[in-house]
């Protein structure tokens, strides 16, 4: 019997979306909070950052995000407010620092909520409220379904807090489109990677992205470091020109993630600069369907209204998996696992 691969996990995401318990969100219509403080790290932080960017224009909800260690060491008790909901994202539900944060907040009398894979996990049990993200015990430490399901669960929860029931139902109905989009993105990415695998063989990669895709770029850089593995960094689109260009060299590869038409024109111009002047590989992935010719531009199809960025996420998850396989990386094995002898972060 063949082993389950990480690609199998990515392929399972549409069925996980279809199985998501929609009624779990309806009970939060009467939960009234104007401010949410999210405590998360790694992939969970990236998912929360993406959702926050999508909701920045909504004046009904103020969202802050902190890393657990920063929160526990820098945020004193005067900042903990009973009128704030403190939301913890921990897919495994066993991170010790997160548990310490929950206990500290509960001692003051504020309410806590957690998003975890299982309602029986220590973090879920310690929280006043819990939502299961629906990734059903993801078999790999390199979170893929966990990221996507965290985004969807968090978004539906926030919509239930700030919207009418009809708005929540519109988001839920849109998940049918997300499932189809993700299936297409997986097949599309496999073909694209096969066609560009030689060009992608680099020591370092830089992602740069606009608008809501910058948090996606942050997750992509983490996945490439975890899985391929290679050194990867991410920048907001304009920030790439404020100094980092001094470090550009042919050993780097560049991937631009674009969803704004004005930025697409700039990305095409930058692509030419990278190809002709730096003499390195550069690609543009976009959700914009347009007619302008660009040799290295790839349009990723989507039909979703509210979650279209997740097709880019899926594309990059598959790409990191494929590059790991090309590098003969065994994703069932951790690298540098001896760190566990020096530092333990789980309860």
PLY file of the C-alpha trace (Angstrom):
ply
format ascii 1.0
element vertex 347
property float x
property float y
property float z
element edge 346
property int vertex1
property int vertex2
end_header
0.00 0.00 0.00
1.48 3.32 -1.07
2.14 6.12 1.41
-0.06 9.19 1.55
1.84 12.08 -0.01
1.61 15.76 0.74
0.09 16.19 -2.71
-2.70 13.85 -1.58
-3.28 16.17 1.36
-3.55 19.17 -0.97
-5.94 17.21 -3.20
-8.12 16.51 -0.14
-8.81 20.22 0.46
-11.94 20.48 -1.76
-13.58 17.59 0.08
-12.67 19.18 3.43
-14.32 22.41 2.29
-17.43 20.49 1.24
-17.59 18.78 4.65
-17.24 21.98 6.69
-19.98 22.36 9.31
-21.68 25.59 8.23
-24.10 25.65 11.16
-21.17 25.97 13.57
-20.90 29.66 12.64
-24.55 30.63 13.07
-24.37 30.49 16.88
-21.91 33.40 16.86
-24.38 35.96 15.42
-25.18 37.12 18.96
-21.52 37.35 20.00
-20.78 41.08 19.93
-17.17 42.24 19.90
-15.77 45.34 18.20
-12.17 44.20 18.60
-10.46 40.84 18.18
-6.88 40.12 19.23
-5.46 37.10 17.42
-2.51 35.18 18.85
-0.85 32.85 16.35
2.46 31.93 14.73
3.82 30.41 11.52
1.17 29.26 9.05
-1.59 30.26 11.48
-0.20 33.81 11.68
-0.03 33.97 7.87
-3.65 32.81 7.57
-4.80 35.38 10.14
-2.81 38.13 8.42
-4.48 37.30 5.11
-7.98 37.43 6.62
-7.19 40.71 8.37
-6.06 42.25 5.07
-9.37 41.22 3.49
-11.33 42.93 6.27
-9.29 46.12 6.70
-12.00 48.29 5.14
-14.68 46.95 7.45
-15.13 49.49 10.22
-17.26 47.15 12.34
-14.32 45.04 13.47
-10.83 45.96 14.65
-8.26 43.14 14.41
-4.77 42.94 15.93
-2.40 39.99 15.51
0.44 39.02 17.87
2.95 36.20 18.04
2.46 34.19 21.26
5.94 34.86 22.62
5.65 38.59 21.95
2.23 38.69 23.60
3.32 36.83 26.72
6.51 38.87 27.17
5.52 42.36 26.02
1.77 42.86 26.55
1.17 43.68 30.20
-2.08 43.18 32.06
-3.18 46.80 31.58
-3.67 46.06 27.87
-5.92 43.04 28.44
-9.52 44.23 28.14
-12.69 42.32 29.00
-14.38 43.95 25.98
-11.93 42.23 23.61
-12.19 38.66 22.35
-8.79 36.93 22.35
-8.63 34.37 19.58
-5.91 31.71 19.45
-5.05 29.72 16.34
-3.17 26.48 16.93
-3.87 23.66 14.53
-2.30 21.01 16.73
-3.70 22.64 19.85
-0.70 21.89 22.07
1.63 24.90 21.87
2.80 25.67 25.41
3.23 29.43 24.97
-0.32 29.70 23.62
-1.66 27.87 26.66
0.24 30.29 28.90
-1.37 33.22 27.05
-4.86 31.75 27.47
-4.38 31.25 31.20
-3.09 34.79 31.64
-6.11 36.27 29.86
-8.62 34.09 31.71
-7.11 35.09 35.06
-8.11 38.68 34.27
-11.62 37.63 33.22
-11.51 38.25 29.45
-13.01 35.77 26.99
-10.90 33.42 24.86
-11.61 31.50 21.68
-9.51 28.96 19.80
-9.34 27.58 16.28
-7.90 24.07 16.34
-8.07 20.81 14.40
-9.68 18.98 17.30
-12.02 20.17 20.05
-10.32 17.76 22.46
-6.90 19.42 22.24
-5.51 21.20 25.36
-5.88 24.66 23.80
-9.46 23.98 22.70
-10.35 22.69 26.15
-8.80 25.73 27.86
-10.76 28.24 25.73
-14.23 29.65 26.36
-15.18 29.04 22.72
-13.73 26.70 20.10
-14.09 26.23 16.36
-12.66 23.22 14.57
-10.99 24.32 11.35
-11.86 21.10 9.54
-8.41 19.99 8.39
-8.93 16.64 10.19
-5.51 15.87 11.67
-3.29 16.90 8.79
-0.68 14.13 8.39
2.29 16.40 7.60
3.90 19.11 9.72
4.06 21.27 6.59
0.57 22.75 6.78
-1.36 23.00 3.52
-4.97 22.00 4.16
-4.54 23.56 7.60
-3.75 26.95 6.09
-6.65 26.94 3.65
-9.18 25.67 6.19
-7.98 28.19 8.80
-8.55 31.02 6.32
-12.05 29.81 5.49
-13.03 29.13 9.12
-11.68 32.47 10.32
-13.36 34.37 7.50
-16.75 32.73 8.11
-16.46 33.40 11.84
-15.71 37.10 11.30
-18.53 37.44 8.77
-20.89 35.92 11.33
-19.74 38.56 13.84
-20.11 41.59 11.59
-22.68 40.66 8.95
-26.28 39.73 8.46
-27.17 36.07 8.07
-27.60 36.55 4.34
-23.99 37.70 4.00
-22.75 34.59 5.79
-24.86 32.41 3.50
-23.33 34.16 0.45
-19.83 33.30 1.70
-20.86 29.72 2.40
-22.43 29.40 -1.06
-19.19 30.70 -2.58
-17.29 27.73 -1.12
-18.65 25.57 -3.96
-16.66 27.73 -6.35
-13.57 27.55 -4.12
-13.62 23.73 -4.26
-13.72 23.73 -8.07
-11.07 26.46 -8.31
-8.67 24.53 -6.07
-9.04 21.33 -8.11
-8.18 23.25 -11.26
-5.27 25.07 -9.58
-3.69 21.76 -8.52
-3.67 20.36 -12.07
-2.56 23.70 -13.47
0.38 23.94 -11.05
1.59 20.41 -11.83
1.77 21.20 -15.54
3.33 24.64 -14.99
6.03 23.29 -12.68
6.93 20.54 -15.12
7.39 23.15 -17.87
9.56 25.42 -15.69
11.41 23.05 -13.36
14.82 23.80 -14.85
14.39 27.57 -14.41
13.17 27.09 -10.84
16.35 25.30 -9.75
17.84 28.16 -7.72
19.44 28.62 -4.30
17.12 31.41 -3.17
13.70 32.71 -4.07
12.05 36.09 -3.54
8.28 36.50 -3.53
6.77 39.93 -3.92
3.07 40.64 -3.94
0.40 43.31 -3.83
-2.73 43.84 -1.74
-4.15 40.66 -0.12
-1.53 38.51 -1.84
1.32 39.80 0.34
0.24 37.58 3.28
0.00 34.76 0.72
3.60 35.48 -0.29
4.62 35.22 3.37
3.06 31.76 3.58
4.71 30.76 0.29
8.16 31.74 1.54
7.61 29.67 4.69
6.52 26.64 2.67
9.55 26.87 0.37
11.90 27.00 3.36
10.13 24.13 5.11
9.63 21.82 2.16
12.00 22.37 -0.75
14.07 23.48 1.28
15.66 26.72 0.12
16.03 30.21 1.50
12.97 32.28 0.67
11.80 35.78 1.60
8.72 37.84 0.80
8.11 41.54 0.23
5.18 43.84 -0.28
5.27 44.92 -3.93
6.67 48.44 -3.54
9.05 47.49 -0.71
11.06 45.38 -3.14
12.45 48.59 -4.67
13.46 50.22 -1.36
16.84 48.61 -0.88
16.46 44.85 -1.51
17.32 45.37 -5.19
20.92 45.98 -4.13
21.15 42.28 -3.23
19.68 40.93 -6.49
21.91 38.40 -8.25
21.58 35.50 -10.72
21.41 32.87 -7.95
17.92 34.13 -7.03
14.58 33.36 -8.60
11.63 35.77 -8.38
7.89 35.12 -8.27
5.44 38.02 -8.32
1.84 37.61 -7.08
-0.42 40.30 -8.50
-4.12 41.14 -8.27
-4.16 44.87 -9.18
-4.04 45.96 -12.85
-1.77 48.96 -12.20
0.71 46.76 -10.37
0.60 44.17 -13.14
2.12 46.68 -15.55
4.90 47.39 -13.05
5.45 43.67 -12.47
5.85 43.07 -16.21
8.43 45.87 -16.39
10.28 44.49 -13.36
10.23 41.03 -14.90
12.07 42.40 -17.93
14.61 44.12 -15.69
15.27 40.88 -13.77
15.63 38.84 -16.95
17.78 41.26 -18.93
19.78 43.13 -16.29
20.12 40.64 -13.40
19.97 37.70 -15.83
17.89 35.51 -13.57
14.51 33.78 -13.64
11.32 35.66 -12.95
7.65 34.72 -13.08
4.34 36.53 -12.59
1.30 34.75 -11.17
-1.92 36.73 -11.37
-5.66 36.55 -10.81
-6.16 39.21 -13.50
-7.42 38.06 -16.88
-6.00 40.48 -19.43
-4.73 40.71 -22.99
-1.28 42.26 -22.47
1.45 39.95 -23.69
4.08 38.90 -21.19
6.34 35.91 -21.71
6.51 34.90 -18.06
2.99 35.75 -16.93
0.62 32.98 -15.82
-3.07 33.63 -15.25
-4.64 31.43 -12.58
-8.32 30.89 -13.28
-10.94 31.34 -10.58
-14.71 31.64 -10.18
-14.84 32.44 -6.45
-15.96 35.91 -5.40
-14.71 35.98 -1.81
-11.81 33.50 -1.74
-10.09 33.87 -5.11
-6.66 34.31 -3.47
-6.82 30.69 -2.32
-6.19 29.51 -5.88
-2.80 31.26 -5.70
-2.18 29.61 -2.31
-2.95 26.18 -3.76
-0.78 26.79 -6.81
2.19 27.67 -4.58
1.58 24.73 -2.23
1.79 22.36 -5.19
4.83 24.17 -6.53
6.71 23.83 -3.23
5.78 20.14 -3.10
6.98 19.50 -6.65
10.27 21.30 -6.09
10.78 19.25 -2.91
10.33 16.06 -4.92
12.74 17.31 -7.59
15.26 17.91 -4.78
14.76 14.32 -3.57
13.33 15.63 -0.31
11.55 13.05 1.85
8.68 15.05 3.34
7.99 12.31 5.86
11.30 13.20 7.54
12.05 16.38 9.47
15.33 18.19 8.93
17.39 19.28 11.92
14.96 17.45 14.20
17.58 17.37 16.96
16.33 20.84 17.88
13.74 19.02 20.00
16.52 18.06 22.42
17.35 21.73 22.96
13.91 23.33 22.96
10.42 21.94 23.49
7.47 24.03 22.43
4.62 21.52 22.91
2.91 20.57 26.18
0 1
1 2
2 3
3 4
4 5
5 6
6 7
7 8
8 9
9 10
10 11
11 12
12 13
13 14
14 15
15 16
16 17
17 18
18 19
19 20
20 21
21 22
22 23
23 24
24 25
25 26
26 27
27 28
28 29
29 30
30 31
31 32
32 33
33 34
34 35
35 36
36 37
37 38
38 39
39 40
40 41
41 42
42 43
43 44
44 45
45 46
46 47
47 48
48 49
49 50
50 51
51 52
52 53
53 54
54 55
55 56
56 57
57 58
58 59
59 60
60 61
61 62
62 63
63 64
64 65
65 66
66 67
67 68
68 69
69 70
70 71
71 72
72 73
73 74
74 75
75 76
76 77
77 78
78 79
79 80
80 81
81 82
82 83
83 84
84 85
85 86
86 87
87 88
88 89
89 90
90 91
91 92
92 93
93 94
94 95
95 96
96 97
97 98
98 99
99 100
100 101
101 102
102 103
103 104
104 105
105 106
106 107
107 108
108 109
109 110
110 111
111 112
112 113
113 114
114 115
115 116
116 117
117 118
118 119
119 120
120 121
121 122
122 123
123 124
124 125
125 126
126 127
127 128
128 129
129 130
130 131
131 132
132 133
133 134
134 135
135 136
136 137
137 138
138 139
139 140
140 141
141 142
142 143
143 144
144 145
145 146
146 147
147 148
148 149
149 150
150 151
151 152
152 153
153 154
154 155
155 156
156 157
157 158
158 159
159 160
160 161
161 162
162 163
163 164
164 165
165 166
166 167
167 168
168 169
169 170
170 171
171 172
172 173
173 174
174 175
175 176
176 177
177 178
178 179
179 180
180 181
181 182
182 183
183 184
184 185
185 186
186 187
187 188
188 189
189 190
190 191
191 192
192 193
193 194
194 195
195 196
196 197
197 198
198 199
199 200
200 201
201 202
202 203
203 204
204 205
205 206
206 207
207 208
208 209
209 210
210 211
211 212
212 213
213 214
214 215
215 216
216 217
217 218
218 219
219 220
220 221
221 222
222 223
223 224
224 225
225 226
226 227
227 228
228 229
229 230
230 231
231 232
232 233
233 234
234 235
235 236
236 237
237 238
238 239
239 240
240 241
241 242
242 243
243 244
244 245
245 246
246 247
247 248
248 249
249 250
250 251
251 252
252 253
253 254
254 255
255 256
256 257
257 258
258 259
259 260
260 261
261 262
262 263
263 264
264 265
265 266
266 267
267 268
268 269
269 270
270 271
271 272
272 273
273 274
274 275
275 276
276 277
277 278
278 279
279 280
280 281
281 282
282 283
283 284
284 285
285 286
286 287
287 288
288 289
289 290
290 291
291 292
292 293
293 294
294 295
295 296
296 297
297 298
298 299
299 300
300 301
301 302
302 303
303 304
304 305
305 306
306 307
307 308
308 309
309 310
310 311
311 312
312 313
313 314
314 315
315 316
316 317
317 318
318 319
319 320
320 321
321 322
322 323
323 324
324 325
325 326
326 327
327 328
328 329
329 330
330 331
331 332
332 333
333 334
334 335
335 336
336 337
337 338
338 339
339 340
340 341
341 342
342 343
343 344
344 345
345 346
